Amino acid sequence: MAAPIPRSEHTPDEATCQAFLRFALAADVLRFGQFQTKAGRLSPYFFNAGQFYTGGQLAQLGGFYADTLVQSGLAFDMLFGPAYKGIPLATATATALALRHQRDIPIAYNRKEAKDHGEGGNLIGAPLQGRVVIIDDVISAGTSVQESVNWIRQSPAQLAGVIIALDRQEQSGSSPLSAVQSVQQELGVPVLAIARLADLLHFIEASPALQPHLSAILAYKQRYGA
């Protein structure tokens, strides 16, 4: 019998989700149309966190991550940002945790290639210790998460959980599980998300200008939903 899928006890806050999706739409991070995913699927929506690139946007984004972490009640001591997208995410989130929630949390991140001069090594920032949360934009194949877990396991630290911006809640490859569910099952820790596909559907239903996209997304969910 397959092992049960660990679930996060945290349900994303509705107000936070809807504000985040409005923010992502305004920043052109959330788009509607027809886009090919890494899995070769034609998706009626696309989420590209790389489009958050101004100081103001990153400050707001860090606030959404920080608020979601605090709302979840997850116990953690530091953040780890996998190169490359996770580096600004960890920085922005730690800054927001300090300014909005009075929690001065250290961060660490990795290099893609080891440095053989100066401080050397693959890791930059605080020593990995205590309860570590990995922060990323999305989980598709889970590769960056697994690489981050390997760093954590080589240190006197423990993995507390993972947080991402958007959970697409769709099957990963031929598996009936989503990428998020697969990571939760493999690692046995919660994966938090600022927003999920379910929240995106609520957002579209409440937005008359976006409702023409609803049927395509529901059809996609029917076909690929986990």
N, C-alpha and C positions, 0 to 999 in steps of 0.2 A: 504494500500500500504506500502511495506517495506521501511524503511528509507534508503536514499542513503548512499553508503559507502564512508566515507571521504577518500580522497586520498592524499598521500604526493605529493607535487608539485615537489619534488626533484627526478630527474632521476639519478641513480648512474653514476658517472664518469666512462667512458669506460676504461681509462688507469688504474684507481684505481682498478676497478673490475678485470681486467685481471691480474694485478700484484698480487692482493690478492689471486686469484685462483691458480696462479703459486706457491705462497708461501704456500698455504694450501696443495697443491699436494706434494710439496717437503717435508713438515713436516708430511706426511702420515695422515693428518687430513681429506683430501678429498680422498676417495677411490672408486674404481669401482669394480663391481662384482655382488653379490646377497646378500642383507641384509634385515632382517625383521625389520620393523619399529614398534613403540609402538602401532600403529593402526593395526598391523598384516599384513600389505602389504609387498610384496617382492619388494624392491627397488633396482634398478640397480646402485645406488650410495649411499654413506654414508658420512656424515659430522660429525666429532667428535671433537669439539673444546677443549675437555679435553686433546687432544694430543699436544696442545701448552703448553709445560711445562718447557722450558728452559728460562733463563733470556733474551737471544737474541731474541727468538721467541716472548715472551711476549712484548718486546720493539717494535718489528715490528708490532705485532698485535694491540697494543695501537695506533701506528701511523696510521694504516688503519681506526680504529674507529674515531680517532681525525680528520683526513682529511675528512672523510665522513660527520661528524657533521659540520665542518666548510664550506665545499662545499654546504651543504644543505641550509645554511642561517637560520637555525632554531635558534630562540632566547632562550637561556637557561642560568641558573645561577649556577646549580650544577648537579652532577651525583648521581644516586642511583643504587647500585649493589645488587640485590637479592642474598641471600645465596643459594648455595655456589659459583657457577660458576661466578656469577656477581661480586664477591668481587675482584678477580685479574683483571677482565676486567675493572672495574671502576678505579682501581689503575693505571693500565697501560695506560688507556686513559687519565686520568687527568695528568699523568706525560708527555705524548706526547703533550697534549694541551699546557702545560707550556713550554716545550722545543722547539716544532716546531711552535707553533702559539702564544706564549707569552700571553697565557690566563691561569691565576692561578685560577683554578676552584676547589671548595671544593667537597668532596665526603662523602657519608654516605652509610651504609649497615646494614643489619639486622642479628641477630642471629636466629637460628632455635628454640632455647629454651631460655627463659628469664634467665638472671643472677641475683641471689638474693644477691650478695655481690660485693664489689668493687664499680664500677660506676653503676652497676645494669642495669636492663632494657633490651630491645630487640634491641635497635639501637646503633650503634657505628659510630663515625665520626662527621661531621659537623651537626648542627641543620638543620632540613628540613625546608627550607624557599625559597621563590622566585620560579622561574620556573625550575622544576626538569625534567631531562631526565633519564628514566630507561634504563639500559644497560644490555643486556643478549646475549647469543650465538645464540639461535634460539627460535622460538615460535612454540610449538606443540599444547598443550592444552590451553596455556595462563595462567596457574595456577600461576606461579611465578610473572607474570606481575600483575595479579589481587591482589595478596598478597602485592606487592609493592605499588599498587594504594591505598590499604587500609591504609598503613602507611602514605602515602602522604596526604590523606584526613583527617587524624587525626591531622594534623599539619597546621601551617599557611603557606602553600605552595600550588602550583598548578602544575598539570602534564602538561609538555610542549610537551612530545613525548616519543617515545621508539626507541632504536636503537639495531639492531641485526647484526650478522655476515652474515647469509645466510637466504634468504627467499625462501623456497622450492616451493612456489606458487602452492600448491596442496590443494585439498579439505580437510577440517577438519571433520573427521567422516562422517556422512550422509549429512552434509551441503554442498551446492554448493560453499560456500565461503571458502577461505583459512583461516588458523588460523590468519594470519596477517590482512586480510580483516575483520574478525570477531572482532578482537581487535580494529581496527580503527573505525568500526561501533559502537561498544559498548562504547568506551571511547571518541570518537570524536577528536582524536589527530593523527598526522602522525606517522607511523612506518617506520623508515629508515632502510635500509639494505646496507651493504658494497657491496653485490652481490646477485643476484637473479637467479632462475633457467634459466631464459632467457639469463642471462650473461654466465652461465655455458655452455649452448648450443653453444653460440658464441665461447667460449673458446675451446670447443671440436672440433668444425668445423675448427678452425684455427690450431689445433694440430694433425698432421697426426698420431702420435702414439696413440692418444686417440679415433680416429674416429671409431674403431671397437665397441666402446660402444654407439655410437650415436643412432643407431636404437632402442636399448633397452630403452634408456632414452626418446626418442620421443614416443615410445609406452606407456611408463609409464605416460608421460605427457598427451597423448591422453585419457588415462583411468581415471586418477586422477587429472588432471590439473584444477585449479580453474578458 
